[in-house]
Amino acid sequence: GKSGIFLAFQYPQEIPGVSVRQFLRQALSERTGVDLSVLEIRLAMMEWMQRLDMDPAFADRFLNEGFSGGEKKRNEVLQMAMLEPELAILDEPSEGLDPLMQRAFYEILDALKAEGRTIFFSSHVLSEVEQICDRVGVLRAGVLEAVEAVHDLKRVYYRWVTIRTAA
């Protein structure tokens, strides 16, 4: 939205009757205060869709309607890339992404971080956390525990797993 916050859900909702293109045009207008022409939004989308290996026809489909899990994730990555949020909140962001899409997704996250933007996400994939994160926390029994450095995560995580499995 206007405040620059992007929220990606693990299971995005379908929005029948609203195309991906219409949604992004409206969202960009709200975010920037500038109404982009149909041509401008088409060109911006085409550039990103090429980078993300997406079929151009995807832009005219209704938002998440009949999308596979991978298509929903691609759509979220497209939205995040185009909207350039100040804060991105992502729930299990790489779930359902093929290796090519994962690489593109990580590149977008790196670009957002390089611009000074903040990314907050939940994940159970340690390799992903280690690759993307600068700082991490562990949620245990509803309490967020800070972990100062990413390399400390495995020690804390495995201790937690050992405690849980031993109980």
N, C-alpha and C positions, 0 to 999 in steps of 0.2 A: 504494500500500500504506500500511501504518501510518506509515511514515516520511515520507509526503507527497510521494512521487516519482511522477510520471505519465510513462509512456513511450508515445509514439504511433509506430507503425511505418509505413513507406511502404506495406507490403502486410500489413495485419492478418490474423491467422489466423482461420479459421472454428472455432467451438466448437459442434458439433451437440449438441442436447439441453439447452442452457442458453440461456434467453431473455435478451434485453437487460434486461428488468426484474429477473430473478433475479440476473444478473451485477451490476447496479448496486446492488441491495439488499445483496448480500454485500460488495461493494467498499466501500460506505458504512459498513457495520457494522464492517469491518476498520479503515477510516480513522478513524472517530469513536469507536469503542467502544460505540456505541449501536445496538441493533436497532430499525430503523424498522418500523412496521407496514406491511402491504400497502397500506393506504389512504394512509399518509404518503408512501411511495415513489411510489405512483401520482400523487398530487397534485404532488409535486416534479417528477416526470418530465413531467407534462402541461404544467406551466408552461414548462419549458425546451423541450419539443417544440413548443409553440406559437411560442415565440420563434424557433426554428430552422426553422419551416415544415415540420415532420415529421408524417406521418400517425400518429395515436395507435395504430393497429394495429402499428406498427413495434416497440412495446415487447414484444410477444408473439412476435416472430420470434426464431429461434435466432441467436445472436451471429455476425454476419458471414456466415452461411450463405445463399448465393444473393444477397448484397448486391451492388449495382452499386458501382463505384468511388466515386461520389458518396455513396451510402448509407453506405459504410464510413467515409468522412470525416465525414459528419454524425454518425454514431454516436460517433466519437472526440471530436468537439467536444462532444457531449452528455455523455459521460463526464467530460471535462476540466472542463466547466462545473459539473457536480454534485459532483465530488470535490474541487474547489478545492485543487489540489496546491500544496505549497510550492515545488516545482521541477517544471516541465514540460519534457520532452525530446521534441522533435518532429522527425521526418524528413520533409522536403518537405511541410509542413503544408497548403498550399493546393492541392496537386495534385488535380485532379478536382472542385474546388468551383465552383459557379456564382457569379455576382456577388452575389446575395442572401446566399448562405451565406458567401462571403468576408467580406462586411460584418459579419455576425453573429459570425463567427470572430474578426475583428479587435477587435470590441467586447469579446468575452470575454477576449482577451489583454490589452487595455487595462485591463479591470477587475481582472484578476489582478495586473498590474504595479502598479496603484494601491494594491493591498492589500499591496504589498511582496514579492510572490512573484517568483520567478525563472523566466524562460523561455529555454531554450537550443534553438535549432533550426538545421538545415541547410537551405539553399535556394540555388537557382540563379537565383531571380527577384529582380533588383536592386531593383525598385520595392517589393516586399514587404519586403525587408530594410530599405530606407530608411524605410518607413512604420512598421515595428514596433520596430526595434532602437535601443537607446541606444549599445551598443558592439558592434563586430564584429571578426571575425578572418577571415583568408583561409587556407585549407588549400592549400598548394602543395607538390607532390612529397612529401606525407606530413608536412610540417612546418607547424604552426600559426603564422601570423604575425599579430601583434596590429596592429590598425588603431585608432588612438585615437578617431577620430570617424567617425560614419557618413558624413559628406560626403566623407571621404577614400577611401571604398570604390571609387567609380567610377574614380578615378585609379589606384589599385592594381590593380583588376580589369582595366581596359582595358590597363594596362601588361603585366599577365600574359597577357592574350589576345594582345596584339601580339607578345610574346616567343614564345608558343607557336606562333602562326601563321607567324612569320618563320623558325622553325627548320626 
